[in-house]
């Protein structure tokens, strides 16, 4: 057994069915294709290491005919970006009666859209930085200068600008001077038609992975993120030497417990299941602020969920095997 940061217990010997045939979906056509392929290969190797028959497939025109001809017992979605996280693919898998690891289509759609997710979190009383979501069309129609002036007046500086839908830090920028805000907006709009501008909260970047192996969602040890340049952007996430991680995070036990509780509350409020990753800033007073929640966390060698699994003393392959076993059972009990 392993103890989480919140003092709860996770069972490492959860049942894994060796009779399962699993399809791991990776690739896709999003900006995060390369990361997705790396995630998929790592998931594939981990499942095979614990005796699960698994194959890797792309989300392309050959996918549905292949699934119809030989339906797998379960699917692991290692797709990042819209294909894996906006709920559309999950909805198609539901139509095909193919179970998958992770939340359903509805919950995925809400979590994928950061302004919508933040609204749910705020309604549930979960702390998240103040924000405004600004579509590109409104930005142009209302006058860029006037809109940006009002944003700075309302939210103050510094600000975080990022795509309303997207991941891996693509299109994101920290704005410390009002003069840099227009360029940050332009960079953001290159990745999405809507920009999320939120108050920047200085503090410790922490990722909390949440898993449910059958006894309800539980928080794995938090992972502290220390990017060399101070910003956890795409290069910092996936380039060796750009970031240092501490698993578990260097938090006081009381703060770590609070962070775990907030992450579990966010996972529950958004209606998620099986696994998620909750990105949090812990300010100087030890207060957590939820930034976003990822329903298809990265699984690469530098990704945060595998680091948390290792810190919890769990075997990555057995955890994945337990999740696919539970997913497969959902079809037989529905």
C-alpha positions in Angstrom: 0.0 0.0 0.0 1.0 3.6 -0.5 0.0 6.7 1.4 -1.0 9.9 -0.5 -0.2 13.4 0.6 -3.5 13.6 2.3 -2.8 10.5 4.3 -5.2 8.2 2.4 -4.3 4.7 1.2 -4.0 3.3 -2.3 -3.9 -0.4 -2.9 -1.1 -1.4 -5.2 -2.4 -4.9 -5.9 -5.7 -3.9 -7.6 -7.0 -6.6 -9.9 -5.7 -6.5 -13.4 -7.2 -8.8 -16.0 -4.6 -10.4 -18.3 -7.4 -11.5 -20.7 -8.1 -7.9 -21.8 -7.4 -6.6 -25.3 -6.8 -2.9 -25.2 -6.4 -0.2 -27.9 -4.3 2.8 -27.0 -5.3 5.8 -29.0 -2.5 8.3 -29.7 -1.5 10.9 -32.3 -4.4 12.8 -33.8 -4.1 16.1 -35.7 -3.7 18.6 -32.9 -0.7 20.7 -32.1 0.1 18.1 -29.4 0.4 15.2 -31.8 4.1 14.4 -31.0 3.5 14.5 -27.3 0.4 12.3 -27.7 2.5 9.7 -29.6 5.1 9.7 -26.8 2.3 9.3 -24.2 0.7 6.4 -26.2 3.9 4.5 -26.6 4.6 4.7 -22.8 1.1 3.5 -22.0 1.5 0.7 -24.5 4.7 -0.5 -23.0 3.4 -0.2 -19.4 0.3 -2.3 -20.2 2.2 -4.9 -22.0 4.7 -5.2 -19.1 1.8 -6.4 -16.8 0.5 -8.9 -19.3 -2.3 -6.9 -21.0 -2.6 -7.3 -24.8 -2.4 -3.8 -26.2 -2.0 -2.1 -29.5 -1.4 1.5 -30.6 -3.8 3.2 -33.1 -4.1 6.7 -34.4 -7.4 8.6 -34.5 -7.8 8.6 -38.3 -10.2 7.3 -40.9 -9.2 3.7 -40.3 -10.1 3.7 -36.7 -13.8 3.2 -36.6 -13.8 0.4 -39.2 -11.0 -1.4 -37.2 -13.0 -1.0 -33.9 -16.2 -2.3 -35.6 -14.4 -5.3 -37.1 -12.7 -6.3 -33.9 -14.0 -4.4 -30.9 -11.4 -4.1 -28.0 -12.4 -4.7 -24.4 -11.4 -1.1 -23.6 -9.7 2.0 -25.0 -7.1 4.2 -23.4 -7.2 7.7 -24.8 -3.7 9.1 -24.9 -4.7 11.8 -27.3 -4.0 15.4 -26.2 -5.7 18.5 -27.6 -9.2 18.7 -28.9 -9.5 15.1 -30.3 -8.8 13.5 -27.0 -10.2 16.1 -24.6 -13.2 17.9 -26.1 -15.6 15.0 -25.6 -16.2 14.3 -29.3 -14.2 11.1 -29.6 -15.7 9.9 -26.3 -19.1 10.4 -27.7 -18.3 8.4 -30.8 -16.9 5.6 -28.6 -20.2 5.7 -26.6 -22.1 5.3 -29.9 -20.0 2.2 -30.7 -20.5 0.7 -27.2 -16.7 0.7 -26.6 -15.7 1.5 -23.0 -12.8 3.7 -22.3 -10.7 5.0 -19.4 -11.6 8.4 -18.2 -14.6 10.7 -17.9 -17.6 10.7 -20.2 -18.2 13.0 -23.1 -20.2 15.6 -21.2 -17.7 16.1 -18.4 -14.8 16.1 -20.9 -16.5 19.0 -22.9 -16.8 21.1 -19.7 -13.3 20.4 -18.5 -11.8 21.1 -21.9 -13.2 24.6 -22.1 -11.3 26.4 -19.4 -13.8 29.3 -18.9 -16.6 26.8 -18.5 -14.6 24.7 -16.1 -13.6 27.7 -14.0 -17.3 28.7 -13.8 -18.2 25.3 -12.4 -15.3 25.4 -9.9 -16.3 28.9 -8.8 -19.9 27.8 -8.3 -18.7 24.9 -6.2 -16.7 27.3 -4.0 -13.3 26.0 -5.3 -10.8 28.8 -5.5 -9.7 29.8 -9.0 -8.1 33.1 -10.2 -10.5 35.8 -11.5 -10.7 35.7 -15.3 -12.3 37.0 -18.5 -12.8 35.0 -21.7 -12.5 37.0 -24.8 -13.4 35.7 -28.3 -11.3 37.1 -31.1 -14.3 38.6 -32.9 -15.4 40.6 -29.8 -11.8 41.6 -29.3 -11.8 43.2 -32.8 -15.3 44.5 -32.8 -15.1 46.4 -29.5 -11.6 47.8 -30.1 -8.5 46.1 -28.9 -7.1 49.0 -27.0 -10.3 49.8 -25.0 -10.8 46.1 -24.2 -7.3 45.5 -23.0 -7.4 48.7 -20.9 -10.5 47.5 -19.1 -8.9 44.0 -18.5 -5.9 45.6 -16.9 -8.2 47.9 -14.8 -10.3 45.0 -13.7 -7.8 42.2 -13.1 -4.6 44.1 -12.6 -1.1 43.0 -13.4 0.5 40.6 -13.9 -1.8 38.5 -16.0 -1.8 35.0 -17.5 -3.0 34.8 -21.1 -3.8 31.3 -22.6 -6.1 29.7 -25.1 -9.5 28.9 -23.7 -9.1 25.4 -25.2 -5.8 23.7 -25.4 -2.9 22.3 -23.5 0.9 21.8 -23.2 1.3 25.5 -22.5 0.9 26.3 -26.2 -0.1 29.9 -26.8 0.3 30.9 -23.1 2.2 33.9 -21.8 2.7 35.7 -18.5 2.1 39.5 -19.0 3.8 41.7 -16.4 3.6 45.0 -18.3 0.4 46.3 -20.0 2.5 47.1 -23.2 3.1 43.3 -23.6 -0.6 42.4 -23.5 -1.4 42.9 -27.2 1.4 40.7 -28.4 0.3 38.0 -25.9 -3.2 38.1 -27.2 -2.1 37.8 -30.8 0.1 34.8 -29.8 -2.9 33.2 -28.0 -5.3 33.7 -30.9 -2.8 31.7 -33.1 -3.9 28.6 -31.1 -7.6 29.3 -30.3 -10.3 31.8 -31.3 -11.0 32.6 -27.6 -8.4 33.8 -25.1 -8.6 33.3 -21.4 -7.1 36.1 -19.5 -6.8 35.5 -15.7 -5.1 37.2 -12.8 -1.6 35.8 -12.4 -1.1 34.3 -8.9 2.6 34.0 -8.0 3.5 30.9 -6.0 4.4 27.2 -6.4 3.2 25.4 -9.5 1.8 22.0 -8.3 0.1 19.2 -10.2 -2.2 16.8 -8.4 -3.1 13.6 -10.1 -6.4 12.0 -9.1 -7.1 8.3 -9.6 -10.0 6.1 -8.8 -9.2 2.3 -8.5 -12.6 1.4 -7.1 -12.7 3.0 -3.7 -13.5 6.6 -4.9 -11.1 9.3 -6.2 -7.9 9.6 -4.3 -5.1 12.2 -4.7 -1.6 11.1 -5.5 1.3 13.0 -4.0 1.5 16.5 -5.5 4.3 17.2 -8.0 6.1 20.6 -7.7 7.1 22.1 -11.0 10.2 24.4 -11.2 10.8 25.6 -14.7 14.2 27.1 -15.3 12.9 30.2 -17.0 10.1 30.6 -14.6 7.3 29.7 -17.0 6.0 26.2 -17.6 5.6 26.5 -21.3 5.8 23.8 -24.1 9.7 23.8 -24.1 9.8 23.6 -20.3 7.5 20.6 -20.3 9.1 18.5 -23.0 12.8 19.5 -23.2 15.2 17.7 -21.0 16.9 20.0 -18.5 14.4 22.9 -18.8 12.4 21.9 -15.7 13.0 20.4 -12.3 10.3 18.4 -10.6 9.9 17.5 -6.9 7.7 14.5 -6.2 6.3 14.9 -3.6 6.1 18.7 -3.7 8.0 20.6 -0.9 4.9 21.5 1.0 4.1 21.5 4.7 1.9 18.5 5.5 -1.1 20.7 6.3 -0.8 22.6 3.0 -0.3 19.3 1.1 -3.5 18.0 2.6 -5.4 21.1 1.7 -4.1 20.9 -1.9 -5.2 17.3 -2.1 -8.7 18.1 -0.8 -9.1 21.0 -3.4 -7.9 18.7 -6.2 -10.4 16.0 -5.2 -13.2 18.7 -5.0 -12.4 19.9 -8.5 -12.4 16.4 -9.9 -15.7 15.7 -8.3 -17.3 19.1 -9.2 -16.5 18.5 -12.9 -18.0 15.0 -12.8 -14.8 13.3 -13.7 -13.9 9.6 -13.3 -10.9 7.2 -13.4 -8.2 9.8 -13.6 -7.4 13.5 -14.0 -4.7 16.0 -13.3 -5.5 19.2 -11.4 -3.1 22.1 -12.0 -2.8 24.3 -8.9 -0.9 27.4 -7.8 -0.1 27.5 -4.1 0.4 31.1 -3.0 2.8 32.4 -0.3 0.1 31.9 2.3 -0.3 28.3 1.4 -3.6 28.8 -0.3 -4.3 26.6 -3.4 -5.8 28.2 -6.6 -7.0 25.8 -9.3 -5.9 26.8 -12.7 -7.3 24.0 -14.9 -8.1 20.3 -14.9 -6.8 17.9 -17.5 -8.9 14.8 -18.4 -6.2 13.2 -20.6 -3.0 13.8 -18.7 0.4 13.4 -20.4 2.1 10.0 -19.9 5.5 10.8 -21.3 8.8 10.4 -19.5 8.6 14.0 -18.2 4.8 14.0 -17.6 3.4 14.7 -14.2 1.0 11.9 -13.6 3.7 9.2 -14.0 5.9 11.1 -11.6 3.1 11.2 -9.1 2.5 7.4 -9.5 6.1 6.7 -8.8 6.1 9.0 -5.8 3.1 7.1 -4.4 5.0 3.8 -4.7 2.7 2.5 -7.3 3.5 0.5 -10.4 2.4 2.5 -13.5 1.5 -0.5 -15.6 -0.6 -2.1 -12.8 -2.4 1.2 -12.2 -3.2 1.4 -15.9 -4.2 -2.2 -16.0 -6.6 -1.6 -13.1 -8.2 1.3 -14.8 -8.8 -0.6 -18.1 -10.2 -3.5 -16.1 -12.7 -1.1 -14.5 -13.5 0.5 -17.8 -14.2 -2.8 -19.5 -16.5 -3.8 -16.6 -18.6 -0.7 -17.2 -19.9 -2.1 -20.5 -20.9 -5.5 -19.0 -22.8 -3.8 -16.1 -24.5 -1.1 -18.1 
